[in-house]
């Protein structure tokens, strides 16, 4: 991994935790990290279907935004020394349950068997996103991964 693409910082007094940042995913808001690595696990912040280049939601529907959110997640996991293959848990936040099938079609192409456990939540999210959280499609995705 190129140092211009990913950085890592340890927490003072706690060498077991380190923050992860990569330019290959949208930057986080200033009050959280893209991911934290702790005791061999990677805890990822939510991702939405935002382009890391334009910082805007990608054009298209829930499938396009789900794919972008998962690409963002992959970039963060890779910067942490992990991958989608190691994801053990995903949280998916949908703003409209009619998008569930479209999200699932894309989700299925990103994960091999055995697939991670998954929680799906129907709720409103910020910025009119369709997918958010290190693993969430119509709005948000969140995940935990082993290194």
N, CA, C and O atoms as a GROMACS GRO file, in nm:
protein
  588
    1UNK      N    1   0.085  -0.117   0.000
    1UNK     CA    2   0.000   0.000   0.000
    1UNK      C    3   0.089   0.123   0.000
    1UNK      O    4   0.188   0.128   0.072
    2UNK      N    5   0.055   0.218  -0.078
    2UNK     CA    6   0.132   0.342  -0.095
    2UNK      C    7   0.104   0.435   0.022
    2UNK      O    8  -0.012   0.454   0.059
    3UNK      N    9   0.209   0.492   0.081
    3UNK     CA   10   0.191   0.577   0.200
    3UNK      C   11   0.109   0.702   0.170
    3UNK      O   12   0.053   0.762   0.261
    4UNK      N   13   0.103   0.743   0.044
    4UNK     CA   14   0.020   0.860   0.011
    4UNK      C   15  -0.128   0.825   0.010
    4UNK      O   16  -0.213   0.913   0.010
    5UNK      N   17  -0.158   0.695   0.009
    5UNK     CA   18  -0.297   0.651   0.004
    5UNK      C   19  -0.352   0.615   0.141
    5UNK      O   20  -0.473   0.626   0.163
    6UNK      N   21  -0.268   0.572   0.232
    6UNK     CA   22  -0.316   0.526   0.361
    6UNK      C   23  -0.223   0.572   0.472
    6UNK      O   24  -0.102   0.574   0.455
    7UNK      N   25  -0.283   0.609   0.584
    7UNK     CA   26  -0.204   0.646   0.700
    7UNK      C   27  -0.262   0.576   0.822
    7UNK      O   28  -0.376   0.530   0.820
    8UNK      N   29  -0.183   0.570   0.925
    8UNK     CA   30  -0.224   0.505   1.047
    8UNK      C   31  -0.164   0.582   1.164
    8UNK      O   32  -0.050   0.629   1.156
    9UNK      N   33  -0.240   0.596   1.270
    9UNK     CA   34  -0.190   0.666   1.389
    9UNK      C   35  -0.232   0.589   1.513
    9UNK      O   36  -0.347   0.550   1.525
   10UNK      N   37  -0.138   0.568   1.605
   10UNK     CA   38  -0.172   0.499   1.728
   10UNK      C   39  -0.224   0.599   1.829
   10UNK      O   40  -0.199   0.719   1.819
   11UNK      N   41  -0.297   0.547   1.926
   11UNK     CA   42  -0.350   0.630   2.033
   11UNK      C   43  -0.245   0.643   2.141
   11UNK      O   44  -0.187   0.542   2.181
   12UNK      N   45  -0.219   0.763   2.190
   12UNK     CA   46  -0.120   0.780   2.297
   12UNK      C   47  -0.154   0.692   2.417
   12UNK      O   48  -0.267   0.692   2.465
   13UNK      N   49  -0.056   0.618   2.463
   13UNK     CA   50  -0.078   0.532   2.580
   13UNK      C   51  -0.152   0.404   2.550
   13UNK      O   52  -0.175   0.325   2.642
   14UNK      N   53  -0.190   0.378   2.426
   14UNK     CA   54  -0.263   0.257   2.392
   14UNK      C   55  -0.214   0.202   2.258
   14UNK      O   56  -0.278   0.224   2.155
   15UNK      N   57  -0.101   0.132   2.258
   15UNK     CA   58  -0.044   0.083   2.134
   15UNK      C   59  -0.129  -0.025   2.067
   15UNK      O   60  -0.100  -0.062   1.953
   16UNK      N   61  -0.231  -0.076   2.134
   16UNK     CA   62  -0.316  -0.180   2.076
   16UNK      C   63  -0.422  -0.122   1.981
   16UNK      O   64  -0.484  -0.196   1.905
   17UNK      N   65  -0.443   0.008   1.985
   17UNK     CA   66  -0.542   0.072   1.897
   17UNK      C   67  -0.472   0.166   1.802
   17UNK      O   68  -0.379   0.238   1.839
   18UNK      N   69  -0.519   0.164   1.674
   18UNK     CA   70  -0.467   0.261   1.579
   18UNK      C   71  -0.578   0.303   1.484
   18UNK      O   72  -0.664   0.223   1.445
   19UNK      N   73  -0.575   0.430   1.449
   19UNK     CA   74  -0.672   0.485   1.355
   19UNK      C   75  -0.622   0.462   1.213
   19UNK      O   76  -0.501   0.460   1.189
   20UNK      N   77  -0.713   0.443   1.120
   20UNK     CA   78  -0.680   0.418   0.980
   20UNK      C   79  -0.742   0.527   0.894
   20UNK      O   80  -0.855   0.570   0.917
   21UNK      N   81  -0.665   0.572   0.794
   21UNK     CA   82  -0.718   0.670   0.699
   21UNK      C   83  -0.663   0.638   0.560
   21UNK      O   84  -0.546   0.606   0.545
   22UNK      N   85  -0.750   0.647   0.459
   22UNK     CA   86  -0.707   0.633   0.321
   22UNK      C   87  -0.776   0.738   0.235
   22UNK      O   88  -0.892   0.772   0.258
   23UNK      N   89  -0.704   0.788   0.136
   23UNK     CA   90  -0.761   0.882   0.040
   23UNK      C   91  -0.848   0.810  -0.063
   23UNK      O   92  -0.916   0.875  -0.143
   24UNK      N   93  -0.846   0.677  -0.062
   24UNK     CA   94  -0.925   0.600  -0.158
   24UNK      C   95  -1.070   0.584  -0.114
   24UNK      O   96  -1.148   0.520  -0.184
   25UNK      N   97  -1.107   0.642  -0.002
   25UNK     CA   98  -1.245   0.647   0.046
   25UNK      C   99  -1.272   0.790   0.088
   25UNK      O  100  -1.179   0.864   0.120
   26UNK      N  101  -1.400   0.831   0.089
   26UNK     CA  102  -1.430   0.969   0.130
   26UNK      C  103  -1.378   0.998   0.271
   26UNK      O  104  -1.379   0.909   0.356
   27UNK      N  105  -1.333   1.120   0.295
   27UNK     CA  106  -1.283   1.153   0.428
   27UNK      C  107  -1.396   1.151   0.531
   27UNK      O  108  -1.510   1.185   0.499
   28UNK      N  109  -1.366   1.110   0.654
   28UNK     CA  110  -1.468   1.111   0.758
   28UNK      C  111  -1.491   1.253   0.809
   28UNK      O  112  -1.409   1.343   0.786
   29UNK      N  113  -1.601   1.272   0.877
   29UNK     CA  114  -1.622   1.399   0.946
   29UNK      C  115  -1.514   1.412   1.053
   29UNK      O  116  -1.455   1.311   1.093
   30UNK      N  117  -1.486   1.532   1.099
   30UNK     CA  118  -1.372   1.551   1.190
   30UNK      C  119  -1.384   1.485   1.327
   30UNK      O  120  -1.286   1.480   1.401
   31UNK      N  121  -1.501   1.434   1.363
   31UNK     CA  122  -1.514   1.376   1.496
   31UNK      C  123  -1.512   1.223   1.497
   31UNK      O  124  -1.550   1.162   1.598
   32UNK      N  125  -1.470   1.160   1.389
   32UNK     CA  126  -1.449   1.015   1.391
   32UNK      C  127  -1.346   0.973   1.287
   32UNK      O  128  -1.307   1.052   1.201
   33UNK      N  129  -1.303   0.847   1.294
   33UNK     CA  130  -1.204   0.790   1.203
   33UNK      C  131  -1.273   0.704   1.100
   33UNK      O  132  -1.387   0.660   1.120
   34UNK      N  133  -1.204   0.678   0.988
   34UNK     CA  134  -1.259   0.584   0.890
   34UNK      C  135  -1.264   0.443   0.949
   34UNK      O  136  -1.356   0.367   0.921
   35UNK      N  137  -1.165   0.410   1.030
   35UNK     CA  138  -1.162   0.279   1.096
   35UNK      C  139  -1.066   0.285   1.213
   35UNK      O  140  -0.977   0.371   1.219
   36UNK      N  141  -1.084   0.192   1.305
   36UNK     CA  142  -0.994   0.172   1.418
   36UNK      C  143  -0.956   0.025   1.417
   36UNK      O  144  -1.043  -0.062   1.407
   37UNK      N  145  -0.828  -0.003   1.429
   37UNK     CA  146  -0.781  -0.140   1.444
   37UNK      C  147  -0.750  -0.160   1.592
   37UNK      O  148  -0.677  -0.081   1.651
   38UNK      N  149  -0.805  -0.266   1.650
   38UNK     CA  150  -0.783  -0.294   1.792
   38UNK      C  151  -0.783  -0.446   1.813
   38UNK      O  152  -0.880  -0.514   1.777
   39UNK      N  153  -0.677  -0.496   1.869
   39UNK     CA  154  -0.667  -0.639   1.901
   39UNK      C  155  -0.702  -0.729   1.782
   39UNK      O  156  -0.772  -0.829   1.799
   40UNK      N  157  -0.654  -0.695   1.665
   40UNK     CA  158  -0.675  -0.779   1.549
   40UNK      C  159  -0.808  -0.763   1.478
   40UNK      O  160  -0.835  -0.834   1.380
   41UNK      N  161  -0.892  -0.673   1.524
   41UNK     CA  162  -1.021  -0.647   1.460
   41UNK      C  163  -1.018  -0.507   1.400
   41UNK      O  164  -0.956  -0.416   1.455
   42UNK      N  165  -1.087  -0.490   1.287
   42UNK     CA  166  -1.100  -0.360   1.222
   42UNK      C  167  -1.245  -0.316   1.239
   42UNK      O  168  -1.336  -0.386   1.195
   43UNK      N  169  -1.266  -0.202   1.302
   43UNK     CA  170  -1.400  -0.146   1.323
   43UNK      C  171  -1.414  -0.027   1.229
   43UNK      O  172  -1.347   0.075   1.246
   44UNK      N  173  -1.501  -0.041   1.131
   44UNK     CA  174  -1.515   0.061   1.027
   44UNK      C  175  -1.633   0.154   1.055
   44UNK      O  176  -1.739   0.111   1.101
   45UNK      N  177  -1.611   0.281   1.027
   45UNK     CA  178  -1.721   0.377   1.031
   45UNK      C  179  -1.810   0.354   0.910
   45UNK      O  180  -1.772   0.286   0.815
   46UNK      N  181  -1.927   0.412   0.915
   46UNK     CA  182  -2.021   0.397   0.806
   46UNK      C  183  -1.970   0.458   0.676
   46UNK      O  184  -1.893   0.554   0.676
   47UNK      N  185  -2.016   0.401   0.567
   47UNK     CA  186  -1.984   0.452   0.434
   47UNK      C  187  -2.115   0.468   0.358
   47UNK      O  188  -2.208   0.388   0.372
   48UNK      N  189  -2.121   0.570   0.278
   48UNK     CA  190  -2.233   0.588   0.186
   48UNK      C  191  -2.178   0.587   0.044
   48UNK      O  192  -2.057   0.581   0.025
   49UNK      N  193  -2.264   0.593  -0.052
   49UNK     CA  194  -2.223   0.586  -0.192
   49UNK      C  195  -2.163   0.714  -0.244
   49UNK      O  196  -2.204   0.764  -0.349
   50UNK      N  197  -2.066   0.768  -0.173
   50UNK     CA  198  -2.000   0.892  -0.209
   50UNK      C  199  -1.869   0.862  -0.280
   50UNK      O  200  -1.793   0.775  -0.238
   51UNK      N  201  -1.842   0.933  -0.388
   51UNK     CA  202  -1.716   0.919  -0.460
   51UNK      C  203  -1.604   0.982  -0.378
   51UNK      O  204  -1.619   1.095  -0.332
   52UNK      N  205  -1.491   0.912  -0.360
   52UNK     CA  206  -1.378   0.974  -0.289
   52UNK      C  207  -1.315   1.087  -0.370
   52UNK      O  208  -1.243   1.169  -0.314
   53UNK      N  209  -1.340   1.091  -0.500
   53UNK     CA  210  -1.283   1.194  -0.586
   53UNK      C  211  -1.368   1.322  -0.584
   53UNK      O  212  -1.317   1.431  -0.560
   54UNK      N  213  -1.500   1.306  -0.608
   54UNK     CA  214  -1.588   1.424  -0.616
   54UNK      C  215  -1.647   1.464  -0.482
   54UNK      O  216  -1.694   1.577  -0.465
   55UNK      N  217  -1.645   1.372  -0.386
   55UNK     CA  218  -1.706   1.393  -0.253
   55UNK      C  219  -1.858   1.410  -0.264
   55UNK      O  220  -1.920   1.468  -0.176
   56UNK      N  221  -1.917   1.361  -0.373
   56UNK     CA  222  -2.062   1.367  -0.397
   56UNK      C  223  -2.115   1.224  -0.410
   56UNK      O  224  -2.042   1.132  -0.443
   57UNK      N  225  -2.246   1.209  -0.382
   57UNK     CA  226  -2.308   1.079  -0.405
   57UNK      C  227  -2.297   1.045  -0.552
   57UNK      O  228  -2.312   1.132  -0.638
   58UNK      N  229  -2.270   0.919  -0.584
   58UNK     CA  230  -2.260   0.878  -0.723
   58UNK      C  231  -2.399   0.881  -0.786
   58UNK      O  232  -2.500   0.864  -0.718
   59UNK      N  233  -2.402   0.904  -0.916
   59UNK     CA  234  -2.528   0.903  -0.989
   59UNK      C  235  -2.584   0.762  -0.992
   59UNK      O  236  -2.510   0.664  -0.978
   60UNK      N  237  -2.714   0.753  -1.011
   60UNK     CA  238  -2.778   0.623  -1.024
   60UNK      C  239  -2.866   0.593  -0.906
   60UNK      O  240  -2.902   0.681  -0.828
   61UNK      N  241  -2.899   0.467  -0.894
   61UNK     CA  242  -2.990   0.423  -0.790
   61UNK      C  243  -2.920   0.353  -0.676
   61UNK      O  244  -2.800   0.366  -0.656
   62UNK      N  245  -3.000   0.277  -0.602
   62UNK     CA  246  -2.948   0.210  -0.483
   62UNK      C  247  -2.838   0.111  -0.517
   62UNK      O  248  -2.744   0.095  -0.439
   63UNK      N  249  -2.846   0.045  -0.631
   63UNK     CA  250  -2.741  -0.049  -0.669
   63UNK      C  251  -2.608   0.020  -0.690
   63UNK      O  252  -2.504  -0.029  -0.643
   64UNK      N  253  -2.609   0.133  -0.759
   64UNK     CA  254  -2.486   0.209  -0.784
   64UNK      C  255  -2.427   0.262  -0.654
   64UNK      O  256  -2.305   0.259  -0.634
   65UNK      N  257  -2.512   0.308  -0.566
   65UNK     CA  258  -2.464   0.365  -0.440
   65UNK      C  259  -2.420   0.256  -0.343
   65UNK      O  260  -2.329   0.276  -0.263
   66UNK      N  261  -2.486   0.142  -0.350
   66UNK     CA  262  -2.442   0.028  -0.269
   66UNK      C  263  -2.302  -0.014  -0.313
   66UNK      O  264  -2.214  -0.036  -0.230
   67UNK      N  265  -2.283  -0.027  -0.444
   67UNK     CA  266  -2.152  -0.066  -0.496
   67UNK      C  267  -2.044   0.034  -0.454
   67UNK      O  268  -1.935  -0.007  -0.413
   68UNK      N  269  -2.074   0.164  -0.462
   68UNK     CA  270  -1.974   0.264  -0.424
   68UNK      C  271  -1.944   0.256  -0.274
   68UNK      O  272  -1.828   0.266  -0.234
   69UNK      N  273  -2.048   0.239  -0.192
   69UNK     CA  274  -2.026   0.227  -0.047
   69UNK      C  275  -1.936   0.107  -0.016
   69UNK      O  276  -1.848   0.116   0.069
   70UNK      N  277  -1.958  -0.003  -0.086
   70UNK     CA  278  -1.876  -0.122  -0.063
   70UNK      C  279  -1.735  -0.105  -0.117
   70UNK      O  280  -1.640  -0.156  -0.057
   71UNK      N  281  -1.719  -0.034  -0.228
   71UNK     CA  282  -1.584  -0.002  -0.276
   71UNK      C  283  -1.512   0.085  -0.173
   71UNK      O  284  -1.393   0.066  -0.147
   72UNK      N  285  -1.584   0.181  -0.115
   72UNK     CA  286  -1.525   0.267  -0.011
   72UNK      C  287  -1.482   0.183   0.108
   72UNK      O  288  -1.373   0.200   0.162
   73UNK      N  289  -1.569   0.092   0.148
   73UNK     CA  290  -1.538   0.006   0.260
   73UNK      C  291  -1.415  -0.080   0.230
   73UNK      O  292  -1.326  -0.094   0.314
   74UNK      N  293  -1.410  -0.136   0.110
   74UNK     CA  294  -1.295  -0.217   0.071
   74UNK      C  295  -1.165  -0.138   0.084
   74UNK      O  296  -1.065  -0.189   0.133
   75UNK      N  297  -1.168  -0.012   0.040
   75UNK     CA  298  -1.048   0.073   0.046
   75UNK      C  299  -1.004   0.094   0.191
   75UNK      O  300  -0.884   0.090   0.221
   76UNK      N  301  -1.099   0.117   0.280
   76UNK     CA  302  -1.066   0.137   0.422
   76UNK      C  303  -1.011   0.007   0.482
   76UNK      O  304  -0.912   0.009   0.554
   77UNK      N  305  -1.077  -0.104   0.452
   77UNK     CA  306  -1.029  -0.232   0.504
   77UNK      C  307  -0.889  -0.264   0.453
   77UNK      O  308  -0.805  -0.311   0.530
   78UNK      N  309  -0.863  -0.239   0.326
   78UNK     CA  310  -0.731  -0.263   0.270
   78UNK      C  311  -0.626  -0.176   0.338
   78UNK      O  312  -0.515  -0.222   0.366
   79UNK      N  313  -0.660  -0.050   0.364
   79UNK     CA  314  -0.567   0.039   0.434
   79UNK      C  315  -0.537  -0.010   0.575
   79UNK      O  316  -0.431   0.017   0.631
   80UNK      N  317  -0.632  -0.084   0.633
   80UNK     CA  318  -0.614  -0.138   0.767
   80UNK      C  319  -0.542  -0.272   0.765
   80UNK      O  320  -0.512  -0.329   0.871
   81UNK      N  321  -0.514  -0.324   0.645
   81UNK     CA  322  -0.447  -0.454   0.635
   81UNK      C  323  -0.544  -0.570   0.629
   81UNK      O  324  -0.506  -0.684   0.657
   82UNK      N  325  -0.669  -0.544   0.593
   82UNK     CA  326  -0.771  -0.648   0.588
   82UNK      C  327  -0.836  -0.648   0.450
   82UNK      O  328  -0.780  -0.594   0.354
   83UNK      N  329  -0.954  -0.710   0.439
   83UNK     CA  330  -1.025  -0.715   0.312
   83UNK      C  331  -1.171  -0.752   0.338
   83UNK      O  332  -1.209  -0.786   0.450
   84UNK      N  333  -1.252  -0.745   0.234
   84UNK     CA  334  -1.392  -0.785   0.246
   84UNK      C  335  -1.404  -0.932   0.286
   84UNK      O  336  -1.501  -0.970   0.351
   85UNK      N  337  -1.307  -1.012   0.248
   85UNK     CA  338  -1.309  -1.155   0.281
   85UNK      C  339  -1.311  -1.178   0.432
   85UNK      O  340  -1.363  -1.279   0.480
   86UNK      N  341  -1.255  -1.083   0.508
   86UNK     CA  342  -1.245  -1.098   0.653
   86UNK      C  343  -1.360  -1.035   0.730
   86UNK      O  344  -1.363  -1.041   0.853
   87UNK      N  345  -1.455  -0.974   0.661
   87UNK     CA  346  -1.567  -0.908   0.729
   87UNK      C  347  -1.652  -1.014   0.800
   87UNK      O  348  -1.688  -1.116   0.740
   88UNK      N  349  -1.682  -0.990   0.927
   88UNK     CA  350  -1.762  -1.085   1.004
   88UNK      C  351  -1.902  -1.032   1.033
   88UNK      O  352  -1.992  -1.110   1.065
   89UNK      N  353  -1.922  -0.901   1.023
   89UNK     CA  354  -2.052  -0.842   1.055
   89UNK      C  355  -2.074  -0.717   0.971
   89UNK      O  356  -1.984  -0.634   0.956
   90UNK      N  357  -2.194  -0.704   0.916
   90UNK     CA  358  -2.233  -0.585   0.840
   90UNK      C  359  -2.364  -0.530   0.897
   90UNK      O  360  -2.452  -0.606   0.936
   91UNK      N  361  -2.373  -0.401   0.900
   91UNK     CA  362  -2.498  -0.334   0.934
   91UNK      C  363  -2.540  -0.253   0.812
   91UNK      O  364  -2.463  -0.172   0.762
   92UNK      N  365  -2.660  -0.275   0.766
   92UNK     CA  366  -2.711  -0.208   0.648
   92UNK      C  367  -2.830  -0.122   0.688
   92UNK      O  368  -2.925  -0.171   0.750
   93UNK      N  369  -2.824   0.005   0.653
   93UNK     CA  370  -2.932   0.098   0.686
   93UNK      C  371  -3.001   0.138   0.557
   93UNK      O  372  -2.940   0.198   0.469
   94UNK      N  373  -3.128   0.106   0.546
   94UNK     CA  374  -3.207   0.140   0.428
   94UNK      C  375  -3.310   0.246   0.464
   94UNK      O  376  -3.376   0.239   0.567
   95UNK      N  377  -3.323   0.345   0.377
   95UNK     CA  378  -3.425   0.447   0.398
   95UNK      C  379  -3.558   0.406   0.339
   95UNK      O  380  -3.663   0.459   0.376
   96UNK      N  381  -3.555   0.311   0.246
   96UNK     CA  382  -3.677   0.267   0.179
   96UNK      C  383  -3.666   0.117   0.156
   96UNK      O  384  -3.581   0.072   0.080
   97UNK      N  385  -3.751   0.040   0.222
   97UNK     CA  386  -3.742  -0.106   0.215
   97UNK      C  387  -3.771  -0.160   0.075
   97UNK      O  388  -3.742  -0.276   0.048
   98UNK      N  389  -3.828  -0.080  -0.013
   98UNK     CA  390  -3.848  -0.127  -0.150
   98UNK      C  391  -3.714  -0.143  -0.222
   98UNK      O  392  -3.708  -0.204  -0.329
   99UNK      N  393  -3.608  -0.088  -0.166
   99UNK     CA  394  -3.474  -0.100  -0.225
   99UNK      C  395  -3.397  -0.222  -0.175
   99UNK      O  396  -3.282  -0.242  -0.214
  100UNK      N  397  -3.458  -0.301  -0.090
  100UNK     CA  398  -3.390  -0.414  -0.028
  100UNK      C  399  -3.338  -0.514  -0.132
  100UNK      O  400  -3.222  -0.556  -0.124
  101UNK      N  401  -3.419  -0.551  -0.229
  101UNK     CA  402  -3.378  -0.649  -0.331
  101UNK      C  403  -3.261  -0.595  -0.416
  101UNK      O  404  -3.166  -0.667  -0.444
  102UNK      N  405  -3.269  -0.468  -0.455
  102UNK     CA  406  -3.162  -0.407  -0.536
  102UNK      C  407  -3.032  -0.405  -0.458
  102UNK      O  408  -2.925  -0.434  -0.513
  103UNK      N  409  -3.038  -0.371  -0.331
  103UNK     CA  410  -2.920  -0.371  -0.246
  103UNK      C  411  -2.864  -0.511  -0.235
  103UNK      O  412  -2.742  -0.530  -0.247
  104UNK      N  413  -2.949  -0.610  -0.213
  104UNK     CA  414  -2.905  -0.748  -0.198
  104UNK      C  415  -2.835  -0.801  -0.322
  104UNK      O  416  -2.736  -0.874  -0.312
  105UNK      N  417  -2.884  -0.765  -0.439
  105UNK     CA  418  -2.822  -0.811  -0.564
  105UNK      C  419  -2.676  -0.765  -0.571
  105UNK      O  420  -2.588  -0.842  -0.609
  106UNK      N  421  -2.650  -0.640  -0.535
  106UNK     CA  422  -2.513  -0.588  -0.538
  106UNK      C  423  -2.432  -0.646  -0.423
  106UNK      O  424  -2.318  -0.690  -0.443
  107UNK      N  425  -2.488  -0.647  -0.305
  107UNK     CA  426  -2.420  -0.700  -0.187
  107UNK      C  427  -2.368  -0.841  -0.214
  107UNK      O  428  -2.255  -0.873  -0.178
  108UNK      N  429  -2.450  -0.923  -0.276
  108UNK     CA  430  -2.415  -1.062  -0.301
  108UNK      C  431  -2.290  -1.076  -0.388
  108UNK      O  432  -2.217  -1.175  -0.375
  109UNK      N  433  -2.264  -0.980  -0.474
  109UNK     CA  434  -2.147  -0.988  -0.562
  109UNK      C  435  -2.017  -0.950  -0.492
  109UNK      O  436  -1.909  -0.976  -0.544
  110UNK      N  437  -2.025  -0.889  -0.375
  110UNK     CA  438  -1.905  -0.843  -0.304
  110UNK      C  439  -1.852  -0.943  -0.202
  110UNK      O  440  -1.734  -0.939  -0.167
  111UNK      N  441  -1.938  -1.031  -0.154
  111UNK     CA  442  -1.898  -1.121  -0.045
  111UNK      C  443  -1.902  -1.266  -0.088
  111UNK      O  444  -1.996  -1.312  -0.153
  112UNK      N  445  -1.795  -1.339  -0.051
  112UNK     CA  446  -1.786  -1.482  -0.077
  112UNK      C  447  -1.851  -1.558   0.038
  112UNK      O  448  -1.881  -1.500   0.142
  113UNK      N  449  -1.871  -1.686   0.018
  113UNK     CA  450  -1.924  -1.772   0.126
  113UNK      C  451  -1.808  -1.816   0.213
  113UNK      O  452  -1.701  -1.845   0.159
  114UNK      N  453  -1.824  -1.824   0.342
  114UNK     CA  454  -1.945  -1.787   0.413
  114UNK      C  455  -1.957  -1.635   0.423
  114UNK      O  456  -1.859  -1.566   0.452
  115UNK      N  457  -2.075  -1.585   0.400
  115UNK     CA  458  -2.098  -1.441   0.405
  115UNK      C  459  -2.103  -1.396   0.551
  115UNK      O  460  -2.136  -1.474   0.640
  116UNK      N  461  -2.070  -1.267   0.574
  116UNK     CA  462  -2.075  -1.216   0.712
  116UNK      C  463  -2.218  -1.212   0.764
  116UNK      O  464  -2.314  -1.208   0.687
  117UNK      N  465  -2.230  -1.211   0.896
  117UNK     CA  466  -2.364  -1.190   0.951
  117UNK      C  467  -2.405  -1.049   0.914
  117UNK      O  468  -2.320  -0.964   0.887
  118UNK      N  469  -2.534  -1.023   0.913
  118UNK     CA  470  -2.580  -0.891   0.870
  118UNK      C  471  -2.704  -0.851   0.946
  118UNK      O  472  -2.791  -0.932   0.976
  119UNK      N  473  -2.709  -0.722   0.978
  119UNK     CA  474  -2.827  -0.661   1.039
  119UNK      C  475  -2.879  -0.558   0.941
  119UNK      O  476  -2.802  -0.480   0.886
  120UNK      N  477  -3.009  -0.556   0.921
  120UNK     CA  478  -3.070  -0.457   0.833
  120UNK      C  479  -3.162  -0.371   0.916
  120UNK      O  480  -3.243  -0.420   0.994
  121UNK      N  481  -3.147  -0.240   0.898
  121UNK     CA  482  -3.227  -0.145   0.974
  121UNK      C  483  -3.294  -0.049   0.876
  121UNK      O  484  -3.229   0.001   0.784
  122UNK      N  485  -3.420  -0.024   0.896
  122UNK     CA  486  -3.491   0.075   0.815
  122UNK      C  487  -3.495   0.204   0.896
  122UNK      O  488  -3.551   0.209   1.005
  123UNK      N  489  -3.434   0.310   0.841
  123UNK     CA  490  -3.432   0.437   0.913
  123UNK      C  491  -3.390   0.550   0.821
  123UNK      O  492  -3.337   0.527   0.712
  124UNK      N  493  -3.415   0.670   0.866
  124UNK     CA  494  -3.371   0.788   0.793
  124UNK      C  495  -3.223   0.810   0.818
  124UNK      O  496  -3.174   0.784   0.928
  125UNK      N  497  -3.152   0.858   0.717
  125UNK     CA  498  -3.010   0.887   0.731
  125UNK      C  499  -2.982   1.029   0.688
  125UNK      O  500  -3.073   1.101   0.647
  126UNK      N  501  -2.858   1.068   0.697
  126UNK     CA  502  -2.820   1.205   0.665
  126UNK      C  503  -2.790   1.225   0.518
  126UNK      O  504  -2.764   1.129   0.446
  127UNK      N  505  -2.791   1.346   0.474
  127UNK     CA  506  -2.746   1.388   0.342
  127UNK      C  507  -2.816   1.320   0.226
  127UNK      O  508  -2.760   1.309   0.117
  128UNK      N  509  -2.939   1.274   0.247
  128UNK     CA  510  -3.014   1.206   0.141
  128UNK      C  511  -2.933   1.096   0.075
  128UNK      O  512  -2.948   1.071  -0.045
  129UNK      N  513  -2.851   1.030   0.151
  129UNK     CA  514  -2.769   0.922   0.097
  129UNK      C  515  -2.857   0.801   0.071
  129UNK      O  516  -2.965   0.788   0.129
  130UNK      N  517  -2.811   0.715  -0.014
  130UNK     CA  518  -2.885   0.593  -0.040
  130UNK      C  519  -2.815   0.476   0.027
  130UNK      O  520  -2.880   0.375   0.057
  131UNK      N  521  -2.687   0.487   0.050
  131UNK     CA  522  -2.616   0.379   0.116
  131UNK      C  523  -2.514   0.438   0.212
  131UNK      O  524  -2.444   0.532   0.176
  132UNK      N  525  -2.505   0.384   0.331
  132UNK     CA  526  -2.411   0.440   0.427
  132UNK      C  527  -2.366   0.336   0.527
  132UNK      O  528  -2.449   0.261   0.580
  133UNK      N  529  -2.248   0.331   0.550
  133UNK     CA  530  -2.183   0.257   0.656
  133UNK      C  531  -2.098   0.148   0.602
  133UNK      O  532  -2.136   0.078   0.508
  134UNK      N  533  -1.988   0.135   0.659
  134UNK     CA  534  -1.891   0.038   0.615
  134UNK      C  535  -1.961  -0.086   0.578
  134UNK      O  536  -1.902  -0.193   0.566
  135UNK      N  537  -2.073  -0.074   0.562
  135UNK     CA  538  -2.143  -0.177   0.493
  135UNK      C  539  -2.291  -0.147   0.504
  135UNK      O  540  -2.360  -0.206   0.587
  136UNK      N  541  -2.341  -0.056   0.423
  136UNK     CA  542  -2.484  -0.033   0.420
  136UNK      C  543  -2.524   0.026   0.288
  136UNK      O  544  -2.460   0.121   0.243
  137UNK      N  545  -2.627  -0.023   0.224
  137UNK     CA  546  -2.663   0.012   0.087
  137UNK      C  547  -2.747   0.132   0.062
  137UNK      O  548  -2.694   0.230   0.010
  138UNK      N  549  -2.869   0.134   0.094
  138UNK     CA  550  -2.951   0.245   0.050
  138UNK      C  551  -2.920   0.368   0.129
  138UNK      O  552  -2.982   0.473   0.108
  139UNK      N  553  -2.833   0.360   0.213
  139UNK     CA  554  -2.804   0.475   0.292
  139UNK      C  555  -2.673   0.457   0.366
  139UNK      O  556  -2.588   0.546   0.364
  140UNK      N  557  -2.657   0.344   0.431
  140UNK     CA  558  -2.537   0.333   0.514
  140UNK      C  559  -2.490   0.190   0.528
  140UNK      O  560  -2.569   0.095   0.523
  141UNK      N  561  -2.360   0.177   0.545
  141UNK     CA  562  -2.297   0.046   0.566
  141UNK      C  563  -2.200   0.055   0.682
  141UNK      O  564  -2.131   0.156   0.698
  142UNK      N  565  -2.194  -0.048   0.762
  142UNK     CA  566  -2.098  -0.055   0.873
  142UNK      C  567  -2.049  -0.197   0.883
  142UNK      O  568  -2.124  -0.291   0.858
  143UNK      N  569  -1.921  -0.215   0.921
  143UNK     CA  570  -1.872  -0.353   0.931
  143UNK      C  571  -1.764  -0.370   1.036
  143UNK      O  572  -1.704  -0.273   1.083
  144UNK      N  573  -1.743  -0.495   1.070
  144UNK     CA  574  -1.631  -0.535   1.156
  144UNK      C  575  -1.556  -0.641   1.077
  144UNK      O  576  -1.616  -0.726   1.012
  145UNK      N  577  -1.424  -0.636   1.084
  145UNK     CA  578  -1.342  -0.728   1.006
  145UNK      C  579  -1.224  -0.775   1.088
  145UNK      O  580  -1.170  -0.699   1.168
  146UNK      N  581  -1.186  -0.900   1.069
  146UNK     CA  582  -1.061  -0.948   1.128
  146UNK      C  583  -0.948  -0.898   1.040
  146UNK      O  584  -0.964  -0.884   0.919
  147UNK      N  585  -0.833  -0.873   1.100
  147UNK     CA  586  -0.717  -0.834   1.019
  147UNK      C  587  -0.671  -0.955   0.949
  147UNK      O  588  -0.574  -0.949   0.874
   0.00000   0.00000   0.00000
